[in-house]
Amino acid sequence: MSENNLIFRGSKNGLFIFLKEGMTIVEIRENLEKKIKPSLKFFEGARVANFKGKKLTREEFTYLCELMSSEYKMNVSGSYDESQEMPQEKEEVREERFEESSFDKLSYGEVAKGDSLMARTTVRSGQLIHSNGNIVIVGDVNPGAFLRAAGSIIVMGNMRGVAHAGVNGDYDAFIAAFNLQATQLRIGDIITRAPDGGSAKAASPEIASVKQGMIVVEAYLPNR
């Protein structure tokens, strides 16, 4: 089963579920079960804006709406007609354009490898840093840079690139930064983008985590 068969993407209207063209209704059901059931507490109560990608029949759409409600307590707010509007989303393959550098070639001041990769550096456009644990960057992440971690991501500086935490489906993972202005955030299979025109600099550090199937960004120190 390809991890790109079924992708979640958050929006202001709710969660969009992108289905790969050619999937059968049985394959869709199996993919939903494998992605949602292990992390049901993160999705229960979430609003599903609609399904995108595969052209569903009315019967398939009705079945999926009932399945989301009965099995996962997730409400589908969109209509069948809207589900036929199928924009071609290509952001999922962007990471293939990055050239992954070996750790010794990056301009790190210090590197510690283990459960976490810790680096004091500026991560520049075109660089991809991957870790099987967490990533901690003491410095800035520039637009066009990509951080990809099985665990969580912390940037002690400006986060303006793309950050993908919990790449193996860990919805407990989070993304935090002193200045969180990422062009795209991903946690597990859930994706959210920066608003059009960019986002204003926050007054305090922020953290992005999964709540009710959506990526929510909030102040890391709300009482200060």
N, C-alpha and C positions, 0 to 999 in steps of 0.2 A: 504494500500500500504506500503510495507516494504521499509525503507530508503536504504536497501542494494540491492534493485532490480537493481539499476542503479548507478554506481559510476564513478566519474571522477578521472583520475590520470595523472598528468603532467609528461612529459619527454622532453629530448632535441629535440626530433623529433616532438613534439606537444602533444596534449591532447588525451589520450586513454579513451574511454568510455566502461566500463565493464558492460555487460548485463547478468542478471541472466538467467541461462538455464531454458527453459520452458516458457518464456515470449512470448506472441503473439505480432505481429507487432502493434496492437492497444494499448496494454499495454506499449510497448516501447515508442510509440508516446505520450501517456498520461504522462508517467514518465518524458520524455524530456520536455514537456510543463510545468509541475509543477516545475521542477528544474531550467530551463533556463529562462522562461519568466519573473518571478518576478525580476530577476537580469540580464536582457538582456544586460545592458551596460557593464557588466564585461565579457561577452562572445562574443559580436559582434566583428567580425574580427579575432576570434581565429582560429587556424589551428588544425583540428582533425586528428591525425595520423591514427587512425583506431578504429574499434569496436572489442572488445574481449569478451570472455566468451561464450555466446550463439552462436551456429553454424547457421549462416544466410544462406538463399538461395540467389542466385544471384539477384532475384527480390527484396527480402527484403533489401539487401545491396544497390542496386540502388535506391530504394525508400528512404532509410534513408539518403543517400548522397544528394539527391534532397531536402529532407525535411530540412536538416541542412543548405543548401545553401539558399533556398527560404524563410524559416521562421526565421532563426536565423543569417543569413549572416556569417556562419561558413563553411569553406572549408575543405572537407575530402580529404587528400592527399594520403591515402593508397589505395591499390587495393583489389579486391575481394579475390584473392588467399591468400594475407597476412592476411586477416581477419579470415582465417580458422586456423591460428596458435593460439591455445588457451591455454596459460600457466595458470595453476591453481594458482591464487593469494589468499593467505590466511591471509594477513596482516590485513584484515578488522576485524578479530575476536580476535586480540591480546589483546585488552583491557579487554576481559573477564578473562584473566589470572591474572589481578591485583586485589589486595585486597584493597578496598576503606576503608581508615581509617577515623574515626570521627575526627572532628577538635580538640577536647579536648585531643586526644591521640597523635597527632602529636607534634613534639618538636618545636613549634612556640615560638618565643620571644614575638610577638604581633600578634593579629588577629583582623581584622575589617571586619564585615560582613554587606552587604547591596547590593548596585548595584555592588560592587566589593569585592572580597575576597583578602585581603592583608595579607601577611605572611612573617615574617623574619625567615628564616629557610633554611636548606639544604634538598631538597626533594630527598630521597634515592631510590635506585632500588626497584621496587615492590610496591611503593606507588602510588596511584592515587588520584589526587585532582580535584574535580569537582565543578564548580560554575555556577549558573544560570545567573550570570552577567559576569564581567571581573575577571581576576586573575592577581595579582601583586605579584611576589616573589622577596623578597630582600635577595638574596643568590643564591646558585647554584642548578641546577636540574641535577642530575646524570644520566648516562645511565641506562635504565631500568625503569625510572620513567615516569609517564604519567600525563600531565595536560590537562584538558578538560573543556572548557568554552563556554557558550552561546555567550559571547562577545569576547573581545580581550585578549591577553596574553602578559604580560611584565615581563621579567626576568632581574633583576638588578644583573647579575652575568653570570655564564656559563650555557647555555642551551644545554644539551647533551642528553636529553631524547626524548620523543614523545610529541608533542604539537598539540592539536586539538582545534582551535578557530572557533567560529560561528557554533557550532554543530547543531543549528536549521535551518541552511541555510542562515546565515547572511554573505554575501560575502563582506560586508564593514569591517568585523573584520580583525584584523592584529595580527601578532606575532613579538615581538621585544625583543632583548636581547643585553647585552653588548658584549657577545661572543656567536653567534648563530651557534652552531654545532650540531643541533638536528639530531637524527637518522631518524626522520620522521616528516614532517609538514603536517597538514591538515587545510584547511579553508573551511567550508561548506562540500561539497562532493568532493572537489579537494584535491588530495594527491600528495606529492612529497617526494622523499627519498634523503638522503645524497649521494653524489657521491661515487663510489667504492674507498676504501682507505681513506675515510673521507675527510673533507674539512679543508683547512688551516685557522688558526686563523685570523680574519679580523683585520684591523688596527683601525677600529672604530665600534661603535654599528651598528647593522643591523636591518632591518625591512622586514618582509615578508608580502606581500599583493597580492590580486588577480588582474591581469591585462590580458585582452583578454583571459579569461578562464584558465590562468596558474598562479601558485604561483611564484611570482618574488621576489627575495631577493636582496636588495640594501642597500647602506649605509644610516643610519638614519640621519646623519649630513654630507651630501655630500660636503659641502663647507668648512669643517674644516679638 
